[in-house]
């Protein structure tokens, strides 16, 4: 039922003029994709520096609060542009994206990253005064930093795999893969 609903929305988006124009554009799709990757590098570069600082693996002499406050703005700008371009990339090829195991894993991990980031910042802001100049953050914050690094690495890998989807609904897949990819019986597209 959920897969049919997602599929129907993807087909509806795919039938819009703007989706077709973006996907078939000679330059625009490439610009959007390139911008997505560049802002991914910007935002994840900043995020990874913060995470590595919390783990004590980078810049241990820099106060954690100072580093986070200086890197938050470029990181959030990068995330904002990356989010917008990601939506546009989905909009350009909605049916193929919606029926990608890798895209679905990526979406679940993005939600997990958002929850982790919220908890990370909450814990950091509540306790930073007691450890700001220490080379490593407390255990709970380090755990959040490790989760962040792992989740984002998997998200990047899944994002790359979306383009090379081995689990295409038109090929005979196991029932589990068909369910995970969102394959719908009787579909006419993809």
Phi and psi in degrees as a GROMACS rama.xvg file:
@    title "Ramachandran Plot"
@    xaxis  label "Phi"
@    yaxis  label "Psi"
@TYPE xy
-62.3895  -42.5926  UNK-2
-61.7372  -39.2923  UNK-3
-65.1134  -41.9524  UNK-4
-61.6191  -48.0835  UNK-5
-62.0427  -42.9865  UNK-6
-61.4729  -45.1403  UNK-7
-63.037  -39.3105  UNK-8
-66.0782  -41.6837  UNK-9
-63.3915  -40.9754  UNK-10
-64.3538  -42.8358  UNK-11
-59.7927  -45.5259  UNK-12
-63.3165  -41.7465  UNK-13
-62.6111  -29.8208  UNK-14
-79.4662  -6.79037  UNK-15
-76.0179  149.42  UNK-16
-62.5389  -40.2526  UNK-17
-67.7347  -35.4024  UNK-18
-62.8267  -46.8777  UNK-19
-62.4566  -44.4067  UNK-20
-60.9291  -42.6901  UNK-21
-66.6369  -44.8035  UNK-22
-66.6227  -38.1161  UNK-23
-91.9386  -2.35499  UNK-24
-62.7589  138.697  UNK-25
-67.857  -36.3394  UNK-26
-117.275  -35.5351  UNK-27
-61.4058  -45.6512  UNK-28
-58.2263  -42.3143  UNK-29
-65.2694  -37.2245  UNK-30
-66.336  -43.1445  UNK-31
-63.5277  -46.0815  UNK-32
-63.5806  -42.329  UNK-33
-64.6947  -41.1916  UNK-34
-64.1581  -38.7843  UNK-35
-59.6718  -46.6694  UNK-36
-68.4007  -42.0098  UNK-37
-64.8772  -42.3082  UNK-38
-73.4632  -25.828  UNK-39
-62.0463  -44.8899  UNK-40
-62.7687  -42.6247  UNK-41
-62.5795  -53.7593  UNK-42
-68.0741  -42.9574  UNK-43
-70.9872  -30.774  UNK-44
-60.2565  -45.525  UNK-45
-66.6028  -44.8813  UNK-46
-62.6698  -43.8621  UNK-47
-64.6424  -36.4928  UNK-48
-61.6499  -42.8972  UNK-49
-64.1042  -46.1597  UNK-50
-62.254  -43.4861  UNK-51
-65.5782  -34.1788  UNK-52
-64.9484  -41.2381  UNK-53
-64.6228  -32.7184  UNK-54
-80.2622  -11.0871  UNK-55
83.3199  15.0743  UNK-56
-97.0659  -8.82421  UNK-57
-148.476  136.871  UNK-58
47.9763  54.143  UNK-59
-68.7267  -16.3711  UNK-60
-85.889  -10.0859  UNK-61
-89.8125  129.008  UNK-62
-57.26  134.764  UNK-63
-59.3001  -41.4835  UNK-64
-66.6958  -37.625  UNK-65
-66.3626  -44.2509  UNK-66
-64.0526  -46.7441  UNK-67
-62.7919  -41.5708  UNK-68
-67.9023  -34.2424  UNK-69
-75.5914  -32.2034  UNK-70
-92.012  -14.7088  UNK-71
-61.7885  -42.4132  UNK-72
-64.2623  -53.4924  UNK-73
-63.4291  -32.6273  UNK-74
-65.3343  -44.9473  UNK-75
-69.251  -35.3202  UNK-76
-62.8498  -45.9366  UNK-77
-60.604  -44.1572  UNK-78
-63.6243  -39.0074  UNK-79
-63.1992  -49.2098  UNK-80
-66.0521  -39.3728  UNK-81
-63.0205  -40.235  UNK-82
-63.8916  -46.0553  UNK-83
-63.9964  -46.2332  UNK-84
-67.9301  -31.577  UNK-85
-64.0449  -41.7756  UNK-86
-62.1475  -41.8119  UNK-87
-64.9651  -37.8919  UNK-88
-64.6393  -40.2925  UNK-89
-64.6367  -43.539  UNK-90
-61.6992  -32.0361  UNK-91
-69.8824  -35.2949  UNK-92
-138.17  66.4552  UNK-93
-67.4923  -38.1732  UNK-94
-68.0546  -48.2462  UNK-95
-62.7241  -41.521  UNK-96
-66.224  -45.4428  UNK-97
-64.6207  -23.3959  UNK-98
-106.607  34.2552  UNK-99
-112.219  124.4  UNK-100
-57.4166  -41.3839  UNK-101
-65.6845  -39.9303  UNK-102
-63.6206  -41.5808  UNK-103
-66.9004  -41.6472  UNK-104
-61.6716  -43.6229  UNK-105
-59.0142  -43.9658  UNK-106
-64.3058  -41.877  UNK-107
-63.2073  -43.3676  UNK-108
-68.4783  -31.721  UNK-109
-63.7289  -39.184  UNK-110
-64.9496  -43.5367  UNK-111
-61.4475  -38.6354  UNK-112
-64.8427  -39.8081  UNK-113
-63.956  -43.5072  UNK-114
-64.604  -45.3541  UNK-115
-60.5543  -42.6164  UNK-116
-63.72  -42.162  UNK-117
-59.708  -49.5001  UNK-118
-65.4635  -38.8545  UNK-119
-59.6657  -51.0388  UNK-120
-67.3231  -36.6748  UNK-121
-62.6026  -49.6862  UNK-122
-63.9813  -40.7159  UNK-123
-64.0102  -47.8248  UNK-124
-65.3832  -31.5946  UNK-125
-72.4173  -29.1979  UNK-126
-123.039  1.34585  UNK-127
-60.7721  -30.7216  UNK-128
-61.132  -29.0082  UNK-129
-84.817  -15.5754  UNK-130
-138.374  8.68328  UNK-131
-49.9954  -40.2192  UNK-132
-96.5573  1.98064  UNK-133
-73.522  150.046  UNK-134
-66.5678  -25.639  UNK-135
-129.815  148.014  UNK-136
-78.3745  166.989  UNK-137
-61.8915  162.809  UNK-138
-53.0269  -46.5651  UNK-139
-64.1873  -35.2606  UNK-140
-73.912  -38.0869  UNK-141
-63.2989  -38.0752  UNK-142
-62.5089  -41.268  UNK-143
-63.379  -37.7792  UNK-144
-66.3678  -41.3977  UNK-145
-65.486  -44.9218  UNK-146
-58.3609  -42.5285  UNK-147
-59.2976  -49.2823  UNK-148
-60.3765  -45.5675  UNK-149
-66.2916  -49.9635  UNK-150
-57.9111  -46.6974  UNK-151
-67.874  -35.4926  UNK-152
-62.9695  -42.576  UNK-153
-66.8593  -38.0754  UNK-154
-60.9933  -44.3053  UNK-155
-63.2453  -43.3521  UNK-156
-62.9205  -45.9654  UNK-157
-62.0077  -40.5158  UNK-158
-59.6285  -38.9328  UNK-159
-68.8595  -39.4849  UNK-160
-68.905  -21.8011  UNK-161
-55.8053  -38.2215  UNK-162
-69.5953  -23.6177  UNK-163
-122.316  65.5466  UNK-164
-79.5093  110.208  UNK-165
-79.8654  -12.8217  UNK-166
-106.345  51.8032  UNK-167
-67.568  137.266  UNK-168
-65.5552  -20.1012  UNK-169
-79.3836  -13.437  UNK-170
-96.8442  147.156  UNK-171
-64.8465  110.105  UNK-172
-112.65  164.917  UNK-173
-66.7245  160.014  UNK-174
-59.7807  -37.3631  UNK-175
-63.699  -47.4223  UNK-176
-64.9168  -40.6138  UNK-177
-61.4775  -39.6981  UNK-178
-66.8842  -47.3355  UNK-179
-63.9161  -34.8226  UNK-180
-80.8628  -14.5868  UNK-181
85.0687  23.9301  UNK-182
-64.1664  139.464  UNK-183
-120.295  133.063  UNK-184
-61.1349  136.682  UNK-185
77.5107  12.8322  UNK-186
-67.7782  148.098  UNK-187
-110.14  -2.98611  UNK-188
-117.987  174.266  UNK-189
